[in-house]
Each structure stands twice: as C-alpha cells, then as structure tokens.
C-alpha cells in the first residue's frame, strides 16, 4: 500500500498515524508509479484541491484494466447547509466553486477513460460542543480558511464567540464515487 502527498508536513503526520504504509512525496497530478501498477486507489476529502482532470487521468493510468478508484468528497448540498456559512459569508461561494457536483465528477472520470462511475450519497448528523467549534475556527481547521481574507476570519470568529450555541448540530452530505476502469468490474 502506497500513499502520496506533495507536502512533507502532511506526510510526517500520515506516517505517524499509519506506520505500516509506504509514503512518497508526490502530487496526484503526477504520480511516481508505473502504468497499471495498482488494483485500487482511494482518496478522502482531497479531490477539491486537485486539478481533477489531470489527477483523474493519472489515477486511471496507474490502475490495472480491472481497477477501481473510490473517493469521498462533500456534496455541494453540504456547502449550502454548512453551519460556518453564517459566520463566514464568503465560504459558501468559495466551496461551491471547489466541490464539484456528482454529474461533473462522473463526466470528468469518463473523459479520462474510466468506463463507469457510480455516485452514492450518504448523510450523517454530527454534533459539536461550543468550545470544540471555537477551537476549530481558531485553528482554521478546513482549507477554506486559507482562501478567506483576515478581516472576514476575525469578524466571523467574533460573531461565533458572541452567539455560537452550546451545541451545534449539523449534517455532513457526502458523495462516494466508485469509478471502474472496465465496465465489467
């Protein structure tokens, strides 16, 4: 089993969590593996930060003819209902531009040579306490914070500190995509 990430810092975190996995510094758009080297490829909450068509083509290249690529990402419906939107108004538009709808993902996968792509939707209800939610905001726990300006982050944090309830209940809306290299797999 191999895992890749272009960031040495992220690789260090991953190595500590999964000591039996082999890691290589690499971008998904340029994988350091031979053609048809793998049976399966898996990704979780990463396709929104990739140049998807190029990364999908690379994954297809390294998969065997009967290979499968499975990934989980957020459904755009998740963005529309995200509890952080009320505190950070730019977040919705930014994330809707980054998290592609199922139809777009399916089309992109087919365009690079996957024979079929099935999309499964999954919903989860989660609850977070106020202090954990504030700690996450202060720690800028999701990559979208990197795309907000400092003024919006400071103003949103102040609003959250003033009126965040003791418990925040929210939904996670997932797309789980299963792309097959051949139509019989």
C-alpha positions, 0 to 999 in steps of 0.5 A: 500500500502506497500513499502520496502527498506533495507536502512533507508536513502532511506526510510526517503526520500520515506516517505517524498515524499509519506506520505500516504504509509506504509514503512518497512525496508526490502530487496526484497530478503526477504520480511516481508509479508505473502504468497499471501498477495498482488494483485500487486507489482511494482518496478522502476529502482531497479531490477539491484541491486537485486539478481533477482532470489531470489527477483523474487521468493519472489515477486511471493510468496507474490502475490495472484494466480491472481497477477501481478508484473510490473517493469521498468528497462533500456534496455541494448540498453540504456547502449550502447547509454548512453551519460556518456559512453564517459566520463566514459569508464568503465560504459558501461561494468559495466551496461551491466553486471547489466541490464539484457536483456528482454529474461533473465528477462522473463526466470528468472520470469518463473523459479520462477513460474510466468506463463507469462511475457510480455516485452514492450519497450518504448523510450523517448528523454530527454534533459539536460542543461550543468550545470544540467549534471555537477551537476549530475556527481558531485553528482554521481547521478546513482549507477554506480558511486559507482562501478567506481574507483576515478581516472576514476570519476575525469578524466571523470568529467574533460573531461565533464567540458572541452567539455560537450555541452550546451545541451545534448540530449539523449534517455532513452530505457526502458523495462516494464515487466508485469509478471502474476502469472496465465496465465489467468490474 
